[in-house]
Amino acid sequence: MMPAIHIVTVTPGQAQVLADVSRQTFYDAFAAQNSAADMEQHLEKTYNLLQITKELTSPHCRFYFAMAGDIVAGYMKLNFAPAQTELHDANALELERIYVVQNWQGQKIGQLLLNKAIALVKELRLQYLWLGVWEHNAKALAFYRRNGFVAFSTHHYTVGTDVQTDLMLKLDLLPA
């Protein structure tokens, strides 16, 4: 029987755990579609302990773990306007990262994390939640579309030296 999943705020003391799960989930999700050199460069730049600690202690970022007992089953990163990668919209929240550990996939953990993000947008009375997702990530695109997200733009995302295109999706939650 699967343990109950609880969504908890990641604390600064968990920076190493967050860095490790971030590196592993990104690698598992995208290593097959990227060169080893690009993957290693991206992992080192984006998920090193110093960078993760900086993001984790920023007042404009929030990280949450999906916990199965004392096991990290997934995580997400949310950005408020000053830390958003593109829009910097004070009326929106960016869902920059949402990843589920490989052996926990298929357990609705991504949905639980997304529900937490949606609840936070509503609680803060923001207008919408937005994110970027790689144009070739069919599984993620289907997940977000099932949840009511619509494409509104594109942006570039670089993995190592490979410039890729992300679709920018948003979910309107309050009238403008």
Chimera marker file (.cmm) of the C-alpha trace (Angstrom):
<marker_set name="trace">
<marker id="1" x="0.000" y="0.000" z="0.000" r="1" g="1" b="0" radius="0.5"/>
<marker id="2" x="1.306" y="3.433" z="-0.951" r="1" g="1" b="0" radius="0.5"/>
<marker id="3" x="1.887" y="5.804" z="1.988" r="1" g="1" b="0" radius="0.5"/>
<marker id="4" x="-0.160" y="8.994" z="2.080" r="1" g="1" b="0" radius="0.5"/>
<marker id="5" x="1.503" y="11.859" z="0.230" r="1" g="1" b="0" radius="0.5"/>
<marker id="6" x="1.943" y="15.116" z="2.114" r="1" g="1" b="0" radius="0.5"/>
<marker id="7" x="3.010" y="18.409" z="0.536" r="1" g="1" b="0" radius="0.5"/>
<marker id="8" x="5.469" y="20.281" z="2.765" r="1" g="1" b="0" radius="0.5"/>
<marker id="9" x="7.507" y="23.453" z="2.437" r="1" g="1" b="0" radius="0.5"/>
<marker id="10" x="11.192" y="22.800" z="1.782" r="1" g="1" b="0" radius="0.5"/>
<marker id="11" x="13.401" y="24.396" z="4.443" r="1" g="1" b="0" radius="0.5"/>
<marker id="12" x="16.909" y="25.841" z="3.955" r="1" g="1" b="0" radius="0.5"/>
<marker id="13" x="18.299" y="22.906" z="5.943" r="1" g="1" b="0" radius="0.5"/>
<marker id="14" x="17.054" y="20.604" z="3.162" r="1" g="1" b="0" radius="0.5"/>
<marker id="15" x="19.036" y="22.351" z="0.393" r="1" g="1" b="0" radius="0.5"/>
<marker id="16" x="21.264" y="19.333" z="-0.303" r="1" g="1" b="0" radius="0.5"/>
<marker id="17" x="18.279" y="16.984" z="-0.523" r="1" g="1" b="0" radius="0.5"/>
<marker id="18" x="16.562" y="19.441" z="-2.872" r="1" g="1" b="0" radius="0.5"/>
<marker id="19" x="19.685" y="19.753" z="-5.034" r="1" g="1" b="0" radius="0.5"/>
<marker id="20" x="20.014" y="15.969" z="-5.237" r="1" g="1" b="0" radius="0.5"/>
<marker id="21" x="16.368" y="15.324" z="-6.131" r="1" g="1" b="0" radius="0.5"/>
<marker id="22" x="16.415" y="18.225" z="-8.605" r="1" g="1" b="0" radius="0.5"/>
<marker id="23" x="19.451" y="16.842" z="-10.429" r="1" g="1" b="0" radius="0.5"/>
<marker id="24" x="18.114" y="13.287" z="-10.467" r="1" g="1" b="0" radius="0.5"/>
<marker id="25" x="14.602" y="14.113" z="-11.675" r="1" g="1" b="0" radius="0.5"/>
<marker id="26" x="15.833" y="16.450" z="-14.419" r="1" g="1" b="0" radius="0.5"/>
<marker id="27" x="18.356" y="13.846" z="-15.549" r="1" g="1" b="0" radius="0.5"/>
<marker id="28" x="15.766" y="11.071" z="-15.567" r="1" g="1" b="0" radius="0.5"/>
<marker id="29" x="13.308" y="13.225" z="-17.521" r="1" g="1" b="0" radius="0.5"/>
<marker id="30" x="15.646" y="14.601" z="-20.187" r="1" g="1" b="0" radius="0.5"/>
<marker id="31" x="18.980" y="12.760" z="-20.422" r="1" g="1" b="0" radius="0.5"/>
<marker id="32" x="17.812" y="10.625" z="-23.341" r="1" g="1" b="0" radius="0.5"/>
<marker id="33" x="16.989" y="13.739" z="-25.417" r="1" g="1" b="0" radius="0.5"/>
<marker id="34" x="20.154" y="15.715" z="-24.671" r="1" g="1" b="0" radius="0.5"/>
<marker id="35" x="23.873" y="15.142" z="-25.096" r="1" g="1" b="0" radius="0.5"/>
<marker id="36" x="25.811" y="14.034" z="-22.028" r="1" g="1" b="0" radius="0.5"/>
<marker id="37" x="27.899" y="17.221" z="-22.152" r="1" g="1" b="0" radius="0.5"/>
<marker id="38" x="24.852" y="19.518" z="-22.362" r="1" g="1" b="0" radius="0.5"/>
<marker id="39" x="23.130" y="17.597" z="-19.584" r="1" g="1" b="0" radius="0.5"/>
<marker id="40" x="26.134" y="17.767" z="-17.248" r="1" g="1" b="0" radius="0.5"/>
<marker id="41" x="26.637" y="21.480" z="-17.928" r="1" g="1" b="0" radius="0.5"/>
<marker id="42" x="22.973" y="22.201" z="-17.215" r="1" g="1" b="0" radius="0.5"/>
<marker id="43" x="22.853" y="20.115" z="-14.043" r="1" g="1" b="0" radius="0.5"/>
<marker id="44" x="25.980" y="21.769" z="-12.659" r="1" g="1" b="0" radius="0.5"/>
<marker id="45" x="24.815" y="25.296" z="-13.491" r="1" g="1" b="0" radius="0.5"/>
<marker id="46" x="21.185" y="24.979" z="-12.411" r="1" g="1" b="0" radius="0.5"/>
<marker id="47" x="21.200" y="22.459" z="-9.570" r="1" g="1" b="0" radius="0.5"/>
<marker id="48" x="24.471" y="23.055" z="-7.716" r="1" g="1" b="0" radius="0.5"/>
<marker id="49" x="24.155" y="23.495" z="-3.962" r="1" g="1" b="0" radius="0.5"/>
<marker id="50" x="25.018" y="27.205" z="-4.004" r="1" g="1" b="0" radius="0.5"/>
<marker id="51" x="22.368" y="27.993" z="-6.652" r="1" g="1" b="0" radius="0.5"/>
<marker id="52" x="19.712" y="25.859" z="-4.957" r="1" g="1" b="0" radius="0.5"/>
<marker id="53" x="20.456" y="27.485" z="-1.580" r="1" g="1" b="0" radius="0.5"/>
<marker id="54" x="20.196" y="30.951" z="-3.144" r="1" g="1" b="0" radius="0.5"/>
<marker id="55" x="16.796" y="30.100" z="-4.658" r="1" g="1" b="0" radius="0.5"/>
<marker id="56" x="15.596" y="28.339" z="-1.517" r="1" g="1" b="0" radius="0.5"/>
<marker id="57" x="16.356" y="31.362" z="0.661" r="1" g="1" b="0" radius="0.5"/>
<marker id="58" x="14.884" y="33.913" z="-1.745" r="1" g="1" b="0" radius="0.5"/>
<marker id="59" x="11.688" y="35.548" z="-0.461" r="1" g="1" b="0" radius="0.5"/>
<marker id="60" x="10.366" y="35.374" z="-4.031" r="1" g="1" b="0" radius="0.5"/>
<marker id="61" x="10.643" y="31.578" z="-4.464" r="1" g="1" b="0" radius="0.5"/>
<marker id="62" x="8.891" y="28.723" z="-2.712" r="1" g="1" b="0" radius="0.5"/>
<marker id="63" x="9.758" y="25.061" z="-2.908" r="1" g="1" b="0" radius="0.5"/>
<marker id="64" x="7.549" y="22.177" z="-1.826" r="1" g="1" b="0" radius="0.5"/>
<marker id="65" x="8.309" y="18.495" z="-1.427" r="1" g="1" b="0" radius="0.5"/>
<marker id="66" x="5.775" y="15.746" z="-1.982" r="1" g="1" b="0" radius="0.5"/>
<marker id="67" x="6.631" y="13.382" z="0.860" r="1" g="1" b="0" radius="0.5"/>
<marker id="68" x="5.723" y="9.709" z="1.091" r="1" g="1" b="0" radius="0.5"/>
<marker id="69" x="6.474" y="9.200" z="4.753" r="1" g="1" b="0" radius="0.5"/>
<marker id="70" x="10.098" y="10.364" z="5.017" r="1" g="1" b="0" radius="0.5"/>
<marker id="71" x="10.826" y="9.807" z="1.307" r="1" g="1" b="0" radius="0.5"/>
<marker id="72" x="10.868" y="12.690" z="-1.192" r="1" g="1" b="0" radius="0.5"/>
<marker id="73" x="8.589" y="11.584" z="-4.037" r="1" g="1" b="0" radius="0.5"/>
<marker id="74" x="8.604" y="14.873" z="-5.965" r="1" g="1" b="0" radius="0.5"/>
<marker id="75" x="8.968" y="18.628" z="-5.698" r="1" g="1" b="0" radius="0.5"/>
<marker id="76" x="7.954" y="21.937" z="-7.217" r="1" g="1" b="0" radius="0.5"/>
<marker id="77" x="9.328" y="25.443" z="-7.395" r="1" g="1" b="0" radius="0.5"/>
<marker id="78" x="7.077" y="28.495" z="-7.516" r="1" g="1" b="0" radius="0.5"/>
<marker id="79" x="8.215" y="32.031" z="-8.358" r="1" g="1" b="0" radius="0.5"/>
<marker id="80" x="6.629" y="35.332" z="-7.449" r="1" g="1" b="0" radius="0.5"/>
<marker id="81" x="7.020" y="38.334" z="-9.797" r="1" g="1" b="0" radius="0.5"/>
<marker id="82" x="10.617" y="39.406" z="-9.001" r="1" g="1" b="0" radius="0.5"/>
<marker id="83" x="11.945" y="35.850" z="-9.464" r="1" g="1" b="0" radius="0.5"/>
<marker id="84" x="9.853" y="34.836" z="-12.472" r="1" g="1" b="0" radius="0.5"/>
<marker id="85" x="11.859" y="33.719" z="-15.484" r="1" g="1" b="0" radius="0.5"/>
<marker id="86" x="9.848" y="35.761" z="-17.997" r="1" g="1" b="0" radius="0.5"/>
<marker id="87" x="6.724" y="37.740" z="-17.177" r="1" g="1" b="0" radius="0.5"/>
<marker id="88" x="7.488" y="39.288" z="-13.776" r="1" g="1" b="0" radius="0.5"/>
<marker id="89" x="3.727" y="39.756" z="-13.329" r="1" g="1" b="0" radius="0.5"/>
<marker id="90" x="2.672" y="40.591" z="-9.769" r="1" g="1" b="0" radius="0.5"/>
<marker id="91" x="-0.780" y="39.172" z="-10.579" r="1" g="1" b="0" radius="0.5"/>
<marker id="92" x="0.604" y="35.738" z="-11.409" r="1" g="1" b="0" radius="0.5"/>
<marker id="93" x="2.611" y="32.875" z="-9.973" r="1" g="1" b="0" radius="0.5"/>
<marker id="94" x="5.114" y="30.945" z="-12.092" r="1" g="1" b="0" radius="0.5"/>
<marker id="95" x="5.349" y="27.188" z="-11.711" r="1" g="1" b="0" radius="0.5"/>
<marker id="96" x="8.996" y="26.902" z="-12.768" r="1" g="1" b="0" radius="0.5"/>
<marker id="97" x="9.570" y="23.261" z="-11.826" r="1" g="1" b="0" radius="0.5"/>
<marker id="98" x="7.405" y="20.291" z="-11.032" r="1" g="1" b="0" radius="0.5"/>
<marker id="99" x="9.082" y="16.882" z="-11.007" r="1" g="1" b="0" radius="0.5"/>
<marker id="100" x="8.185" y="13.476" z="-9.640" r="1" g="1" b="0" radius="0.5"/>
<marker id="101" x="10.860" y="10.926" z="-8.760" r="1" g="1" b="0" radius="0.5"/>
<marker id="102" x="10.863" y="8.187" z="-11.400" r="1" g="1" b="0" radius="0.5"/>
<marker id="103" x="9.675" y="5.304" z="-9.217" r="1" g="1" b="0" radius="0.5"/>
<marker id="104" x="6.811" y="7.452" z="-7.840" r="1" g="1" b="0" radius="0.5"/>
<marker id="105" x="5.404" y="8.439" z="-11.236" r="1" g="1" b="0" radius="0.5"/>
<marker id="106" x="1.866" y="7.335" z="-12.003" r="1" g="1" b="0" radius="0.5"/>
<marker id="107" x="0.759" y="7.913" z="-8.389" r="1" g="1" b="0" radius="0.5"/>
<marker id="108" x="-0.935" y="11.320" z="-9.009" r="1" g="1" b="0" radius="0.5"/>
<marker id="109" x="1.860" y="13.151" z="-7.173" r="1" g="1" b="0" radius="0.5"/>
<marker id="110" x="2.242" y="15.720" z="-9.951" r="1" g="1" b="0" radius="0.5"/>
<marker id="111" x="-1.470" y="16.439" z="-9.628" r="1" g="1" b="0" radius="0.5"/>
<marker id="112" x="-1.151" y="16.940" z="-5.867" r="1" g="1" b="0" radius="0.5"/>
<marker id="113" x="1.710" y="19.392" z="-6.390" r="1" g="1" b="0" radius="0.5"/>
<marker id="114" x="-0.201" y="21.258" z="-9.106" r="1" g="1" b="0" radius="0.5"/>
<marker id="115" x="-3.271" y="21.417" z="-6.866" r="1" g="1" b="0" radius="0.5"/>
<marker id="116" x="-1.105" y="23.007" z="-4.158" r="1" g="1" b="0" radius="0.5"/>
<marker id="117" x="0.114" y="25.654" z="-6.629" r="1" g="1" b="0" radius="0.5"/>
<marker id="118" x="-3.454" y="26.392" z="-7.790" r="1" g="1" b="0" radius="0.5"/>
<marker id="119" x="-4.640" y="26.677" z="-4.182" r="1" g="1" b="0" radius="0.5"/>
<marker id="120" x="-1.849" y="29.151" z="-3.441" r="1" g="1" b="0" radius="0.5"/>
<marker id="121" x="-2.760" y="31.308" z="-6.452" r="1" g="1" b="0" radius="0.5"/>
<marker id="122" x="-6.382" y="31.390" z="-5.240" r="1" g="1" b="0" radius="0.5"/>
<marker id="123" x="-5.391" y="32.039" z="-1.615" r="1" g="1" b="0" radius="0.5"/>
<marker id="124" x="-3.235" y="35.002" z="-2.671" r="1" g="1" b="0" radius="0.5"/>
<marker id="125" x="-5.981" y="36.200" z="-5.043" r="1" g="1" b="0" radius="0.5"/>
<marker id="126" x="-3.645" y="36.216" z="-8.022" r="1" g="1" b="0" radius="0.5"/>
<marker id="127" x="-5.085" y="36.038" z="-11.527" r="1" g="1" b="0" radius="0.5"/>
<marker id="128" x="-3.247" y="33.107" z="-13.054" r="1" g="1" b="0" radius="0.5"/>
<marker id="129" x="-0.603" y="30.408" z="-12.848" r="1" g="1" b="0" radius="0.5"/>
<marker id="130" x="1.870" y="30.098" z="-15.711" r="1" g="1" b="0" radius="0.5"/>
<marker id="131" x="4.754" y="27.868" z="-16.745" r="1" g="1" b="0" radius="0.5"/>
<marker id="132" x="7.040" y="26.892" z="-19.584" r="1" g="1" b="0" radius="0.5"/>
<marker id="133" x="7.162" y="23.307" z="-20.846" r="1" g="1" b="0" radius="0.5"/>
<marker id="134" x="9.427" y="21.877" z="-23.539" r="1" g="1" b="0" radius="0.5"/>
<marker id="135" x="7.578" y="21.641" z="-26.839" r="1" g="1" b="0" radius="0.5"/>
<marker id="136" x="8.605" y="17.963" z="-27.185" r="1" g="1" b="0" radius="0.5"/>
<marker id="137" x="7.446" y="16.915" z="-23.701" r="1" g="1" b="0" radius="0.5"/>
<marker id="138" x="4.139" y="15.395" z="-24.821" r="1" g="1" b="0" radius="0.5"/>
<marker id="139" x="3.377" y="13.828" z="-21.428" r="1" g="1" b="0" radius="0.5"/>
<marker id="140" x="3.714" y="17.142" z="-19.581" r="1" g="1" b="0" radius="0.5"/>
<marker id="141" x="1.801" y="19.065" z="-22.245" r="1" g="1" b="0" radius="0.5"/>
<marker id="142" x="-1.089" y="16.588" z="-22.022" r="1" g="1" b="0" radius="0.5"/>
<marker id="143" x="-1.070" y="16.848" z="-18.198" r="1" g="1" b="0" radius="0.5"/>
<marker id="144" x="-1.284" y="20.631" z="-18.225" r="1" g="1" b="0" radius="0.5"/>
<marker id="145" x="-3.918" y="20.739" z="-20.951" r="1" g="1" b="0" radius="0.5"/>
<marker id="146" x="-6.047" y="18.250" z="-18.973" r="1" g="1" b="0" radius="0.5"/>
<marker id="147" x="-5.818" y="20.725" z="-16.116" r="1" g="1" b="0" radius="0.5"/>
<marker id="148" x="-7.078" y="23.644" z="-18.213" r="1" g="1" b="0" radius="0.5"/>
<marker id="149" x="-3.806" y="25.335" z="-19.185" r="1" g="1" b="0" radius="0.5"/>
<marker id="150" x="-3.653" y="27.053" z="-22.583" r="1" g="1" b="0" radius="0.5"/>
<marker id="151" x="-0.628" y="28.137" z="-24.617" r="1" g="1" b="0" radius="0.5"/>
<marker id="152" x="-0.035" y="31.875" z="-24.876" r="1" g="1" b="0" radius="0.5"/>
<marker id="153" x="3.562" y="32.244" z="-26.081" r="1" g="1" b="0" radius="0.5"/>
<marker id="154" x="6.937" y="30.539" z="-26.412" r="1" g="1" b="0" radius="0.5"/>
<marker id="155" x="10.370" y="31.156" z="-24.963" r="1" g="1" b="0" radius="0.5"/>
<marker id="156" x="13.815" y="29.656" z="-25.252" r="1" g="1" b="0" radius="0.5"/>
<marker id="157" x="15.300" y="27.362" z="-22.623" r="1" g="1" b="0" radius="0.5"/>
<marker id="158" x="18.937" y="26.352" z="-22.831" r="1" g="1" b="0" radius="0.5"/>
<marker id="159" x="20.235" y="22.960" z="-21.723" r="1" g="1" b="0" radius="0.5"/>
<marker id="160" x="24.012" y="23.228" z="-21.843" r="1" g="1" b="0" radius="0.5"/>
<marker id="161" x="24.580" y="24.694" z="-25.304" r="1" g="1" b="0" radius="0.5"/>
<marker id="162" x="21.310" y="23.437" z="-26.823" r="1" g="1" b="0" radius="0.5"/>
<marker id="163" x="18.697" y="26.186" z="-27.210" r="1" g="1" b="0" radius="0.5"/>
<marker id="164" x="15.250" y="24.593" z="-26.974" r="1" g="1" b="0" radius="0.5"/>
<marker id="165" x="11.742" y="26.003" z="-27.298" r="1" g="1" b="0" radius="0.5"/>
<marker id="166" x="9.276" y="25.925" z="-24.436" r="1" g="1" b="0" radius="0.5"/>
<marker id="167" x="5.581" y="26.553" z="-24.822" r="1" g="1" b="0" radius="0.5"/>
<marker id="168" x="4.368" y="29.024" z="-22.234" r="1" g="1" b="0" radius="0.5"/>
<marker id="169" x="1.062" y="27.904" z="-20.737" r="1" g="1" b="0" radius="0.5"/>
<marker id="170" x="-1.275" y="29.609" z="-18.319" r="1" g="1" b="0" radius="0.5"/>
<marker id="171" x="-4.297" y="28.819" z="-16.232" r="1" g="1" b="0" radius="0.5"/>
<marker id="172" x="-6.596" y="31.762" z="-15.521" r="1" g="1" b="0" radius="0.5"/>
<marker id="173" x="-8.005" y="31.538" z="-12.000" r="1" g="1" b="0" radius="0.5"/>
<marker id="174" x="-9.549" y="34.954" z="-11.342" r="1" g="1" b="0" radius="0.5"/>
<marker id="175" x="-11.151" y="37.418" z="-13.725" r="1" g="1" b="0" radius="0.5"/>
<marker id="176" x="-8.783" y="40.150" z="-14.901" r="1" g="1" b="0" radius="0.5"/>
<link id1="1" id2="2" r="1" g="1" b="0" radius="0.2"/>
<link id1="2" id2="3" r="1" g="1" b="0" radius="0.2"/>
<link id1="3" id2="4" r="1" g="1" b="0" radius="0.2"/>
<link id1="4" id2="5" r="1" g="1" b="0" radius="0.2"/>
<link id1="5" id2="6" r="1" g="1" b="0" radius="0.2"/>
<link id1="6" id2="7" r="1" g="1" b="0" radius="0.2"/>
<link id1="7" id2="8" r="1" g="1" b="0" radius="0.2"/>
<link id1="8" id2="9" r="1" g="1" b="0" radius="0.2"/>
<link id1="9" id2="10" r="1" g="1" b="0" radius="0.2"/>
<link id1="10" id2="11" r="1" g="1" b="0" radius="0.2"/>
<link id1="11" id2="12" r="1" g="1" b="0" radius="0.2"/>
<link id1="12" id2="13" r="1" g="1" b="0" radius="0.2"/>
<link id1="13" id2="14" r="1" g="1" b="0" radius="0.2"/>
<link id1="14" id2="15" r="1" g="1" b="0" radius="0.2"/>
<link id1="15" id2="16" r="1" g="1" b="0" radius="0.2"/>
<link id1="16" id2="17" r="1" g="1" b="0" radius="0.2"/>
<link id1="17" id2="18" r="1" g="1" b="0" radius="0.2"/>
<link id1="18" id2="19" r="1" g="1" b="0" radius="0.2"/>
<link id1="19" id2="20" r="1" g="1" b="0" radius="0.2"/>
<link id1="20" id2="21" r="1" g="1" b="0" radius="0.2"/>
<link id1="21" id2="22" r="1" g="1" b="0" radius="0.2"/>
<link id1="22" id2="23" r="1" g="1" b="0" radius="0.2"/>
<link id1="23" id2="24" r="1" g="1" b="0" radius="0.2"/>
<link id1="24" id2="25" r="1" g="1" b="0" radius="0.2"/>
<link id1="25" id2="26" r="1" g="1" b="0" radius="0.2"/>
<link id1="26" id2="27" r="1" g="1" b="0" radius="0.2"/>
<link id1="27" id2="28" r="1" g="1" b="0" radius="0.2"/>
<link id1="28" id2="29" r="1" g="1" b="0" radius="0.2"/>
<link id1="29" id2="30" r="1" g="1" b="0" radius="0.2"/>
<link id1="30" id2="31" r="1" g="1" b="0" radius="0.2"/>
<link id1="31" id2="32" r="1" g="1" b="0" radius="0.2"/>
<link id1="32" id2="33" r="1" g="1" b="0" radius="0.2"/>
<link id1="33" id2="34" r="1" g="1" b="0" radius="0.2"/>
<link id1="34" id2="35" r="1" g="1" b="0" radius="0.2"/>
<link id1="35" id2="36" r="1" g="1" b="0" radius="0.2"/>
<link id1="36" id2="37" r="1" g="1" b="0" radius="0.2"/>
<link id1="37" id2="38" r="1" g="1" b="0" radius="0.2"/>
<link id1="38" id2="39" r="1" g="1" b="0" radius="0.2"/>
<link id1="39" id2="40" r="1" g="1" b="0" radius="0.2"/>
<link id1="40" id2="41" r="1" g="1" b="0" radius="0.2"/>
<link id1="41" id2="42" r="1" g="1" b="0" radius="0.2"/>
<link id1="42" id2="43" r="1" g="1" b="0" radius="0.2"/>
<link id1="43" id2="44" r="1" g="1" b="0" radius="0.2"/>
<link id1="44" id2="45" r="1" g="1" b="0" radius="0.2"/>
<link id1="45" id2="46" r="1" g="1" b="0" radius="0.2"/>
<link id1="46" id2="47" r="1" g="1" b="0" radius="0.2"/>
<link id1="47" id2="48" r="1" g="1" b="0" radius="0.2"/>
<link id1="48" id2="49" r="1" g="1" b="0" radius="0.2"/>
<link id1="49" id2="50" r="1" g="1" b="0" radius="0.2"/>
<link id1="50" id2="51" r="1" g="1" b="0" radius="0.2"/>
<link id1="51" id2="52" r="1" g="1" b="0" radius="0.2"/>
<link id1="52" id2="53" r="1" g="1" b="0" radius="0.2"/>
<link id1="53" id2="54" r="1" g="1" b="0" radius="0.2"/>
<link id1="54" id2="55" r="1" g="1" b="0" radius="0.2"/>
<link id1="55" id2="56" r="1" g="1" b="0" radius="0.2"/>
<link id1="56" id2="57" r="1" g="1" b="0" radius="0.2"/>
<link id1="57" id2="58" r="1" g="1" b="0" radius="0.2"/>
<link id1="58" id2="59" r="1" g="1" b="0" radius="0.2"/>
<link id1="59" id2="60" r="1" g="1" b="0" radius="0.2"/>
<link id1="60" id2="61" r="1" g="1" b="0" radius="0.2"/>
<link id1="61" id2="62" r="1" g="1" b="0" radius="0.2"/>
<link id1="62" id2="63" r="1" g="1" b="0" radius="0.2"/>
<link id1="63" id2="64" r="1" g="1" b="0" radius="0.2"/>
<link id1="64" id2="65" r="1" g="1" b="0" radius="0.2"/>
<link id1="65" id2="66" r="1" g="1" b="0" radius="0.2"/>
<link id1="66" id2="67" r="1" g="1" b="0" radius="0.2"/>
<link id1="67" id2="68" r="1" g="1" b="0" radius="0.2"/>
<link id1="68" id2="69" r="1" g="1" b="0" radius="0.2"/>
<link id1="69" id2="70" r="1" g="1" b="0" radius="0.2"/>
<link id1="70" id2="71" r="1" g="1" b="0" radius="0.2"/>
<link id1="71" id2="72" r="1" g="1" b="0" radius="0.2"/>
<link id1="72" id2="73" r="1" g="1" b="0" radius="0.2"/>
<link id1="73" id2="74" r="1" g="1" b="0" radius="0.2"/>
<link id1="74" id2="75" r="1" g="1" b="0" radius="0.2"/>
<link id1="75" id2="76" r="1" g="1" b="0" radius="0.2"/>
<link id1="76" id2="77" r="1" g="1" b="0" radius="0.2"/>
<link id1="77" id2="78" r="1" g="1" b="0" radius="0.2"/>
<link id1="78" id2="79" r="1" g="1" b="0" radius="0.2"/>
<link id1="79" id2="80" r="1" g="1" b="0" radius="0.2"/>
<link id1="80" id2="81" r="1" g="1" b="0" radius="0.2"/>
<link id1="81" id2="82" r="1" g="1" b="0" radius="0.2"/>
<link id1="82" id2="83" r="1" g="1" b="0" radius="0.2"/>
<link id1="83" id2="84" r="1" g="1" b="0" radius="0.2"/>
<link id1="84" id2="85" r="1" g="1" b="0" radius="0.2"/>
<link id1="85" id2="86" r="1" g="1" b="0" radius="0.2"/>
<link id1="86" id2="87" r="1" g="1" b="0" radius="0.2"/>
<link id1="87" id2="88" r="1" g="1" b="0" radius="0.2"/>
<link id1="88" id2="89" r="1" g="1" b="0" radius="0.2"/>
<link id1="89" id2="90" r="1" g="1" b="0" radius="0.2"/>
<link id1="90" id2="91" r="1" g="1" b="0" radius="0.2"/>
<link id1="91" id2="92" r="1" g="1" b="0" radius="0.2"/>
<link id1="92" id2="93" r="1" g="1" b="0" radius="0.2"/>
<link id1="93" id2="94" r="1" g="1" b="0" radius="0.2"/>
<link id1="94" id2="95" r="1" g="1" b="0" radius="0.2"/>
<link id1="95" id2="96" r="1" g="1" b="0" radius="0.2"/>
<link id1="96" id2="97" r="1" g="1" b="0" radius="0.2"/>
<link id1="97" id2="98" r="1" g="1" b="0" radius="0.2"/>
<link id1="98" id2="99" r="1" g="1" b="0" radius="0.2"/>
<link id1="99" id2="100" r="1" g="1" b="0" radius="0.2"/>
<link id1="100" id2="101" r="1" g="1" b="0" radius="0.2"/>
<link id1="101" id2="102" r="1" g="1" b="0" radius="0.2"/>
<link id1="102" id2="103" r="1" g="1" b="0" radius="0.2"/>
<link id1="103" id2="104" r="1" g="1" b="0" radius="0.2"/>
<link id1="104" id2="105" r="1" g="1" b="0" radius="0.2"/>
<link id1="105" id2="106" r="1" g="1" b="0" radius="0.2"/>
<link id1="106" id2="107" r="1" g="1" b="0" radius="0.2"/>
<link id1="107" id2="108" r="1" g="1" b="0" radius="0.2"/>
<link id1="108" id2="109" r="1" g="1" b="0" radius="0.2"/>
<link id1="109" id2="110" r="1" g="1" b="0" radius="0.2"/>
<link id1="110" id2="111" r="1" g="1" b="0" radius="0.2"/>
<link id1="111" id2="112" r="1" g="1" b="0" radius="0.2"/>
<link id1="112" id2="113" r="1" g="1" b="0" radius="0.2"/>
<link id1="113" id2="114" r="1" g="1" b="0" radius="0.2"/>
<link id1="114" id2="115" r="1" g="1" b="0" radius="0.2"/>
<link id1="115" id2="116" r="1" g="1" b="0" radius="0.2"/>
<link id1="116" id2="117" r="1" g="1" b="0" radius="0.2"/>
<link id1="117" id2="118" r="1" g="1" b="0" radius="0.2"/>
<link id1="118" id2="119" r="1" g="1" b="0" radius="0.2"/>
<link id1="119" id2="120" r="1" g="1" b="0" radius="0.2"/>
<link id1="120" id2="121" r="1" g="1" b="0" radius="0.2"/>
<link id1="121" id2="122" r="1" g="1" b="0" radius="0.2"/>
<link id1="122" id2="123" r="1" g="1" b="0" radius="0.2"/>
<link id1="123" id2="124" r="1" g="1" b="0" radius="0.2"/>
<link id1="124" id2="125" r="1" g="1" b="0" radius="0.2"/>
<link id1="125" id2="126" r="1" g="1" b="0" radius="0.2"/>
<link id1="126" id2="127" r="1" g="1" b="0" radius="0.2"/>
<link id1="127" id2="128" r="1" g="1" b="0" radius="0.2"/>
<link id1="128" id2="129" r="1" g="1" b="0" radius="0.2"/>
<link id1="129" id2="130" r="1" g="1" b="0" radius="0.2"/>
<link id1="130" id2="131" r="1" g="1" b="0" radius="0.2"/>
<link id1="131" id2="132" r="1" g="1" b="0" radius="0.2"/>
<link id1="132" id2="133" r="1" g="1" b="0" radius="0.2"/>
<link id1="133" id2="134" r="1" g="1" b="0" radius="0.2"/>
<link id1="134" id2="135" r="1" g="1" b="0" radius="0.2"/>
<link id1="135" id2="136" r="1" g="1" b="0" radius="0.2"/>
<link id1="136" id2="137" r="1" g="1" b="0" radius="0.2"/>
<link id1="137" id2="138" r="1" g="1" b="0" radius="0.2"/>
<link id1="138" id2="139" r="1" g="1" b="0" radius="0.2"/>
<link id1="139" id2="140" r="1" g="1" b="0" radius="0.2"/>
<link id1="140" id2="141" r="1" g="1" b="0" radius="0.2"/>
<link id1="141" id2="142" r="1" g="1" b="0" radius="0.2"/>
<link id1="142" id2="143" r="1" g="1" b="0" radius="0.2"/>
<link id1="143" id2="144" r="1" g="1" b="0" radius="0.2"/>
<link id1="144" id2="145" r="1" g="1" b="0" radius="0.2"/>
<link id1="145" id2="146" r="1" g="1" b="0" radius="0.2"/>
<link id1="146" id2="147" r="1" g="1" b="0" radius="0.2"/>
<link id1="147" id2="148" r="1" g="1" b="0" radius="0.2"/>
<link id1="148" id2="149" r="1" g="1" b="0" radius="0.2"/>
<link id1="149" id2="150" r="1" g="1" b="0" radius="0.2"/>
<link id1="150" id2="151" r="1" g="1" b="0" radius="0.2"/>
<link id1="151" id2="152" r="1" g="1" b="0" radius="0.2"/>
<link id1="152" id2="153" r="1" g="1" b="0" radius="0.2"/>
<link id1="153" id2="154" r="1" g="1" b="0" radius="0.2"/>
<link id1="154" id2="155" r="1" g="1" b="0" radius="0.2"/>
<link id1="155" id2="156" r="1" g="1" b="0" radius="0.2"/>
<link id1="156" id2="157" r="1" g="1" b="0" radius="0.2"/>
<link id1="157" id2="158" r="1" g="1" b="0" radius="0.2"/>
<link id1="158" id2="159" r="1" g="1" b="0" radius="0.2"/>
<link id1="159" id2="160" r="1" g="1" b="0" radius="0.2"/>
<link id1="160" id2="161" r="1" g="1" b="0" radius="0.2"/>
<link id1="161" id2="162" r="1" g="1" b="0" radius="0.2"/>
<link id1="162" id2="163" r="1" g="1" b="0" radius="0.2"/>
<link id1="163" id2="164" r="1" g="1" b="0" radius="0.2"/>
<link id1="164" id2="165" r="1" g="1" b="0" radius="0.2"/>
<link id1="165" id2="166" r="1" g="1" b="0" radius="0.2"/>
<link id1="166" id2="167" r="1" g="1" b="0" radius="0.2"/>
<link id1="167" id2="168" r="1" g="1" b="0" radius="0.2"/>
<link id1="168" id2="169" r="1" g="1" b="0" radius="0.2"/>
<link id1="169" id2="170" r="1" g="1" b="0" radius="0.2"/>
<link id1="170" id2="171" r="1" g="1" b="0" radius="0.2"/>
<link id1="171" id2="172" r="1" g="1" b="0" radius="0.2"/>
<link id1="172" id2="173" r="1" g="1" b="0" radius="0.2"/>
<link id1="173" id2="174" r="1" g="1" b="0" radius="0.2"/>
<link id1="174" id2="175" r="1" g="1" b="0" radius="0.2"/>
<link id1="175" id2="176" r="1" g="1" b="0" radius="0.2"/>
</marker_set>
